[in-house]
């Protein structure tokens, strides 16, 4: 399906019926990555309508002439929401840079957001502001195999699972990314919002789940902790066995965390 906005043509998929959840992927990814991680969970949980858009310039979504920065991405997504979800409340989830966008959407459409999930969230768009842990392999390969070097868990089984996801969804997403996305990413002034998101997101009082990886060398975990007071109803998880690709390392944890988040949303919506 497609949605036309002033700044982009947004291509998206819808799965299931019920209360809507909008799920946003990371930068230079596309909806296939979120579908890969979430549909195996959500397909067995009736009552939720999952909406997976491609961000402008990524996947099958097209950024229109004049599209220049992260503010334009946000404007396109807000216009998409106003058309595809014109009334009622919906849950919102974002991964990495998608979480950065989700925080801004929650701030701009606060009264309509039933709950917020931030997975390995980008807190600061500017690389220089990120507080990153050093890389440390948790499981090392005793044979020192070159193909396992640099992996958090240096086992053949983990490497095979990682390669499967990379081949199935990550590399196709990267290859489908338009040059405008790389241009925006290369310029800190264009990659970050023009407004103060830290100030705008304060006191979001709906069920929230923040999942950070202790081994995440892309966005870290300490930055995510720094925004916790802005989310009075947040569960915060800093996972030991997790880097920026989580839930690859501990896939059994995501269903449990999502279940709790969905239950908290359902209870809040019915005032229980």
N, C-alpha and C positions, 0 to 999 in steps of 0.2 A: 504494500500500500504506500501511497505517497501523500504528502501534505505540502501545499505551496504556501510559503511565507514570503515576505518582502525580501529577505536576505538569503534564503536557501530553500531548496527543495528537499524536504526531509523524507527519506524512505524508512519504513518501519514495519515490524511484524507484531501481531497480537496473538497471544496464546491464552486459552481458557476464558472463563466467565466469572463475574463477580466484582468485588471491589478492586479498582485499578491499582496497579503498581507500575510506576515508570522506572525503568532500569537503564542507567547511562554507563557506557563503556569508557575506557581510558583513551588517552590521546594516541593517534595513529593506529588504534584498534578499530573494530566495528562490532555490531550487535552479535555477531557469531560467537565472540568470546564470552559475553554475558549469558547467551543462550546455552553455551557449553557448560558453564559453571552452575547456572541456576535452574535450568529446566528439569534436570534429573531430580531436583528437590521439589520444585513447584508443581510439577506434573502430578504428583501424588497428594497434593494439598488442595482440595476443591475450594471454590469460593473466592479465587483471586484471578483477576484478569491482568496478565503480564504484557506490558507494552515495551518493546525493544526498538528504539530508534537508532539509526546511524547518525553520528554527529556530522555537521556540515563539513564537506571536503573529505569525508571518510566513508568507507563502505560504498553504498549506493546513493548517499546523499550528496547533493551538489551545492557548493557555495556560489552564490550569484555575484555578478560584477559589483565591485566596491567592497566586497567582504574582506575585512582587514585584521580583526583582532578578537580577543576573547569576549569583549563586550558584544560583538556581533554574534558570536556563538550563543551567548546567553539570550540575546534578543530573539534569535531564531527559535530557540527552545521554548521561550515563553510564548511566542506566537503559535508554535506547534501545540503547546498545552492548551491554549485558549481555543484552538479549533478542535482538537481531538478529544479533550476533556473539558468541555465548556462549562460544566457545572458539577457540583459535588466535591467530595474529598477523595484524595488518593494518597497512596504511600509512594515514597521516593527512595531509590537506591542508586548509589554511584560508586564506581571503582576508580581509584587513582585520580586522574584529572577529572573523571566523571563525578567523583565525590566533591571536588572543588566547585564544579558547576551545580551539583545538587545542593550544596550549602547556600549558594546564591539564589537558587530557585526557591528554597525554603524560606529565605529572607524576603524575597519579593512576593511570594504567594503564600505567606505564612498561614492565613486562615483556612487554606484549602489543603494543607499537608497533614495527613493523618499520622505519619511516622516517617522516620528518616534512617537509612542505613548507609554508613560510610565505610567502605572496605578498602584497606591499605590507602587511606585518603591522602591526597595532596593537600597540605594546609597552606603552603606558600608556593606560588607559581615560580618565584625567582629561585634558581638553584642555589645562589649564594646564601640565602636565608635558611636553608634546610639544615637541621641538626641530624646528621647521619652517623650511624654506628659503623665501625670498620667491618669489613667482610671477615667472617669466621665460619668455616665449615663445621657443622655439628657432627657429621659422620664422615670420616676421611677414608680414602681408599688405601688399604695397606700396600697395594701393588703400584701405586702412583700412576695409574693410567691417565694418559693425556686427555682422553675424551671425557673424563670425569672432573678434570681440574676446573675450579671455579664454581662448582655446584655446591649448594648448601648441604645436600645429602649425597655423598659420593658413592652411590651404589648403582649397579646396572639396572635394577628394577626402577629406581627413581628416574634415572636418565632416560629409560625407555618411555615412561609415562610422560615425562616432560617433552620428549621428542614427538610423541603422539599428538599432544595438544598444540605444539608449535607447528607441526605439519598440517594439522586439521583446521586450525582457526587463526593462529597468530600470524604466520607468514602470509596467508591469503589476505588478511586484513591490512598488513603493512603494504603489500603490493597494490592494494586498492586505494591507498591514500593519495589524495591529490597534492600537488606541490604547495598549495597555499597552507596546508597544515604544517609542513616542515618550515615554511617561511615564518609563520607565526611562532612556532616553537623556538626558532633561533633568535628571536628578539624578545628579551624580557619585558619590554614595555608593551608589546603586543600580546604576549602570552598570559600576563596577569590582567586582572580587572582594573579599570580606571578608578574604582571606588574602594573604600576600606571594608573588605569583607569581614574582617575580625570584628569590627564595630557593628556591621549590619546584621550579623548572625546572632547577636546576643539574645539570650532568654527565649530560645525556641523550646516551648514547653509541651512537646509531644514525644511519644515513645521513640527513642533513638538508640541505635546500635553502632558503636564505633569499634572497628576491628583493625588493629595495627599489628605489624610483624616486628618482633624484636630484632630480626636479622635483615630488615628491609634497608638496603643500601641505596634505594632510589628516593624514597620520601621519608624514611625513618619512622620512629614511633613517638619520640618525645614531643614533636610538634603537635601531634594529635592530642596528647595529654593536655597541652596548653590551652585548648579550646573547650575543655570539658565543662567548665563553669557556665559556658553559654548554653549548655544543654542539660537542664536540671533533671530530665528524665532519661538520661543516657546510661546504658550499660557500656562500659569501656573494657575491652579485652586487648591485652598485649601478649601475643602468642610467641612462646619460645621457639617453636619449630615452624617458623614462617618467615619468608622473605616477600618480595613484591609480587611474586607469582602465586601467592596463596589463594586458594586452598590446596594446591598440588601436594604440599608436604603433609597435611593432615586433613584429608577430605571429609573424614567423619565428623569433624567439628562444625562445619558450616551448616549442615541441616539442623543441628541442635540449637545453634545460635539464632538461625532464621526462625525456627519454630517459636522460640521464646519471644522474639521481636513481633512476629505476627500475632501471637496470643495477646501480647500487651496492647497492640493496636486494636484488636477486636474488643478487648475489655474496655479500653478507653472510649471507643466509639459508642459502646452501649452503656457507658457510665457505670461500669462495674468495678 
